[in-house]
Amino acid sequence: MPGITLDAGALVALDRDDRRVVVLPARAREAAAQVTVPASALAQAIRQPDGQVRLARLVRQPTTDVVGLDRVDATHVGRLLAASGTVDVVDAHVVICARRAQQQVVSSDPSDLRALDPGIGVIAI
């Protein structure tokens, strides 16, 4: 298993104990596969860090990589948005992170991601 990238919708679903999502990071952890969490998606999902135990646990796992939006990724995000004619910075960051990690994205909005990259692998929740 190459791991998974989680978008904001997946992080919210995880926080709400949605079994369709909860099982995916657990399987990744068992397989020692990487879970990628774009920091931009985390920012959309985290509202009360002290009460969002599942999210806090996920981001502390050694197999979880929280990826910041640095200068290089910001440039890639801007180019992707220009090429696709879309405007959602977080979705574009999710796509950039998933591409780099060669992972599928766990998402509640697969059509938004496919507008950015029609070939992106998506696990729809």
PLY file of the C-alpha trace (Angstrom):
ply
format ascii 1.0
element vertex 125
property float x
property float y
property float z
element edge 124
property int vertex1
property int vertex2
end_header
0.00 0.00 0.00
1.60 3.31 -1.04
-0.43 5.23 1.52
-3.14 7.85 1.23
-3.56 11.60 1.15
-6.44 13.03 3.18
-8.32 16.16 2.13
-10.27 18.40 4.51
-13.49 16.45 4.00
-11.73 13.22 4.93
-10.23 14.85 8.03
-13.66 16.08 9.11
-15.11 12.61 8.51
-12.29 11.06 10.55
-12.97 13.51 13.36
-16.66 12.54 13.28
-15.70 8.85 13.56
-16.93 7.97 10.06
-15.96 4.30 9.79
-15.38 4.62 6.02
-12.46 6.91 6.85
-11.31 5.71 10.27
-10.30 2.35 8.83
-8.05 3.82 6.11
-5.32 5.42 8.27
-5.46 2.35 10.52
-4.77 0.07 7.54
-2.02 2.38 6.36
-0.41 2.31 9.81
-0.58 -1.51 9.90
1.14 -1.63 6.50
3.72 1.00 7.58
2.43 3.14 4.71
2.56 6.92 4.77
-0.51 9.06 5.44
-0.15 12.52 3.89
-2.02 15.45 5.40
-1.62 18.75 3.57
-1.37 21.45 6.26
-3.84 23.57 4.30
-6.46 20.80 4.57
-5.70 20.40 8.26
-6.27 24.13 8.74
-9.74 23.77 7.18
-10.64 20.82 9.40
-9.23 21.77 12.78
-11.44 24.01 14.86
-11.05 22.89 18.48
-7.72 21.06 18.70
-8.21 20.04 22.34
-11.48 18.29 21.48
-10.50 16.80 18.14
-8.73 13.78 19.55
-8.77 11.67 16.38
-7.13 14.43 14.34
-4.54 15.07 17.03
-3.72 11.37 17.19
-3.43 11.11 13.42
-1.01 14.01 13.02
1.21 12.67 15.83
1.65 9.26 14.20
5.17 8.58 12.88
3.64 7.43 9.58
1.78 10.72 9.09
3.44 13.46 7.07
1.90 16.92 7.53
3.03 18.86 4.47
3.29 22.63 4.72
2.53 25.01 1.89
6.02 26.31 1.22
7.30 28.49 -1.61
7.82 25.59 -4.03
4.41 24.03 -3.42
2.74 27.46 -3.54
4.19 27.94 -7.02
2.98 24.49 -8.12
-0.46 25.20 -6.66
-0.69 28.51 -8.53
0.30 26.87 -11.80
-2.21 24.06 -11.30
-4.99 26.54 -10.57
-4.11 28.56 -13.67
-4.03 25.43 -15.87
-7.35 24.11 -14.54
-9.18 27.43 -14.33
-10.14 26.71 -10.72
-9.50 28.71 -7.53
-9.43 26.39 -4.50
-5.91 26.59 -3.07
-6.50 23.78 -0.57
-7.77 21.33 -3.19
-4.80 22.16 -5.41
-2.41 21.63 -2.50
-4.03 18.24 -1.84
-3.50 17.26 -5.48
0.14 18.42 -5.43
0.82 16.44 -2.24
-0.89 13.30 -3.55
0.98 13.46 -6.85
4.33 13.81 -5.09
3.60 10.90 -2.74
2.02 8.85 -5.56
-1.04 8.29 -3.41
-4.78 8.22 -3.81
-6.77 10.98 -2.15
-9.51 10.23 0.36
-12.11 12.90 -0.39
-15.71 13.91 0.07
-15.42 16.06 -3.09
-13.88 13.89 -5.81
-15.24 16.07 -8.63
-13.37 19.10 -7.27
-10.10 17.17 -7.31
-10.72 15.71 -10.75
-11.31 19.24 -12.08
-7.69 19.89 -11.10
-6.33 16.53 -12.25
-8.66 14.20 -14.18
-6.28 11.28 -13.58
-5.96 11.62 -9.81
-6.87 8.50 -7.87
-9.69 9.21 -5.45
-11.31 7.16 -2.71
-14.70 8.83 -2.45
-16.35 9.00 0.95
0 1
1 2
2 3
3 4
4 5
5 6
6 7
7 8
8 9
9 10
10 11
11 12
12 13
13 14
14 15
15 16
16 17
17 18
18 19
19 20
20 21
21 22
22 23
23 24
24 25
25 26
26 27
27 28
28 29
29 30
30 31
31 32
32 33
33 34
34 35
35 36
36 37
37 38
38 39
39 40
40 41
41 42
42 43
43 44
44 45
45 46
46 47
47 48
48 49
49 50
50 51
51 52
52 53
53 54
54 55
55 56
56 57
57 58
58 59
59 60
60 61
61 62
62 63
63 64
64 65
65 66
66 67
67 68
68 69
69 70
70 71
71 72
72 73
73 74
74 75
75 76
76 77
77 78
78 79
79 80
80 81
81 82
82 83
83 84
84 85
85 86
86 87
87 88
88 89
89 90
90 91
91 92
92 93
93 94
94 95
95 96
96 97
97 98
98 99
99 100
100 101
101 102
102 103
103 104
104 105
105 106
106 107
107 108
108 109
109 110
110 111
111 112
112 113
113 114
114 115
115 116
116 117
117 118
118 119
119 120
120 121
121 122
122 123
123 124
